[in-house]
Amino acid sequence: MNPLFAHELDREWPHRHTRIISTLGPSTHSPEMISKLIASGVNVFRLNMSHADHEIVRNLVPAIRHAARQASRPVGILMDTQGPAIRTGDLKSKLSLKPGDVFVFTVRGAISNEEHSVDVNYDDLVNDINVGDTVLVDNGVIHMRVLGKELNQLRCKVLTPGTLGSRRHINLPGVKVNLPAMTEKDQEDVALGLELGVDFIALSFVREAADLEKLREFITKRSPDKKIPIVAKLEDQLAIRNVDEIINTADVIMVARGDLGVECPYEELPIIQRKIVKKCLERGRPVIVATHMLESMISNPMATRAEVTDVANAVYEQADAIMLSGETSIGQYPMECVRVMDRIARRTEMSGGAGFAQALQPGTPREHAIASAVHLANSARAAAILIFTNTGRSAAFASALRPKYSPIFAFTSQPDILHTLIIHRGVYPMLIEFAEDRQETLRNAMRKLREKNLLNKGDAIVVVTDFAGTEHVTSAVQFRVF
């Protein structure tokens, strides 16, 4: 062992700052598995509406809430909309395709005379695409080139071999399609999510900021008293071109590398990921890195070395969260996947980070106070930063500054805020009643930390508190010994 790193490997690292998101599916729908995943380290559960029906969701949400209460841990729920996906229709049997074959996509019920053809659910496919364009089918496994088009038919040449089944996803790299930001199914799913009280809603295939505004308007119209964070999933070339305005409009960004890796040249994907994470951290926007992180563990108990490095890179870039998809929804080793992520994240966090958040500057007086608190915590290697918040903004900004050593214990009296804070890197939200006497509130918070054994006697802590002056409330930063 290299002696330079021996002290780090022997050092205890009690808090994992990077959040872990786990997708629920047939492998993990049971209450028992949900409890086990929480015990393994899951912070947020994802409900993938491309596969989950409403009956399943109505059962899962209360099961998650119950398991979180039993574990005495805040756990978030993310509803992920299917979005306006272009898919092939049903086939009587799978089609074996080889390079040079002619393949026809039909719309509006058209019938083809070719040996190989399939209907598509997007009526404007023929109008949007041009001769010479590339069509990618089944997550990019099958490549085709457009040879010609007629009124309701698109003739293509198969470039790569593959077997085509029913309802496969179609990507059209670089093609601007005339699809709605939200489908009727998405609207029905979001309405269900609002009814059940999910904590985050992800919009798939976001192409521009206006798409997010449409979702926000829908949420406001349905639930005017709720402010649910919206996650923008970046999945195609148009989203990358509009990434700045999307980051400014969204509450959370997800680098959805599945479709993004199909839409963009694969050698560009690591660069795109790093640029998006950097932009998000420079602007204080939470960011999730998702898809294929431990893909081999769907059927194998061990991760590949490349996967370990991939997860570690996302943690080193200081993304707020890393996400498991098929690994925990249909995989054979869901708990092992979470444990592997937890282990990689803890070790990587010990080695430092990319430092992208250094460019983030405070704006409001409250943000300046929080920045001072983080600076003090870094300088003193404080064991924790304590923040009291009813909106979540203070704790979110502290997280965005990426404290080097200190977890952020965020105390709130609002249950909704409790769950939304869990997405932020290094934030550990706790629910307490806020007393009129701020010092009493602080004492209650310290008592809770003591009861949970989260800090040790003699630990240095930094506290951000408010006190009432003659005309307004002022923020104060305190340095204390626990």
Protein Blocks (a to p, Z undefined) as FASTA:
>chain_A
ZZklmmmmmpccfbafbdcdddddfklmpmklmmmmmmnopabdcddfklpcfklmmmmm
mmmmmmmmmnopacddddddebjaddddddfbdcdddehiacdddeehiacfbfbdcddf
bfklmmmpcehiacdeehhlaccddfbdcfkbccdddfbgcdddehiacddehiacdbdf
bdfklmmmmmmmmmnopabdcdehifbfklmmmmmmmmmmmmmmbccddddddfbfklmm
mmmmmmmmmmbdcddfklmmmmpcfklmmmmmmmmmmmmmmnopacddeehklmmlmmpc
bdcfklmmmmmmmmmnopabdcdfklmmmmmblmlmmmmmmmmmmmmmmnopehlmmmpc
cfbfmlmmmmmmmmmmmmnopabdcdddfklmmmmmmmmnopaklccddddfbfklmmmm
mmpghiacddddddfblmlmmmmmmmmmmmnopacehiacddddddddfkbccddddddd
ZZ
